[in-house]
């Protein structure tokens, strides 16, 4: 969601609208993400913002790890917010936290507990790309 002003953001927050940030699709289609992206302001206003990927032809991949990598790299137009929208810990939470509730599926997916469907991804921390392992979340996102 790009090209919103302060009034739009207030309306989104007031109405409980959930927004999806699709960085690779926005970058591929030259949507002005760095100039018009207002995700930090949306988050500050209480808008639910999740990380998404758009369609296969919109981003040419379905790789959520690549999206977590891309999201912190765009430059919003307000200097004080550079990277604040998507600090690495927020990126790691975005990929899993808001989507189930947004689709009314929180009783079926979204957490590891009996009776819920889940995909579990394990990373081998002994592989070279995990070294040095100073901050596991940083290693995952970057």
Buried (B, 14 or more C-beta within 10 A) or exposed (E): BEEBEEEBBBBBBEEEBBBBBBBBBBBBEEBEBEEBBBBBBBBBBEBBBBBBBBEEEBBBEEEBBBBBBBBBEBEBEEEEBEBBBBBBEBBBBBBBBBBBBBEEEBEEBBEEEEEBEEEEEEEEEEEEEEEEEEEEBEBBBE
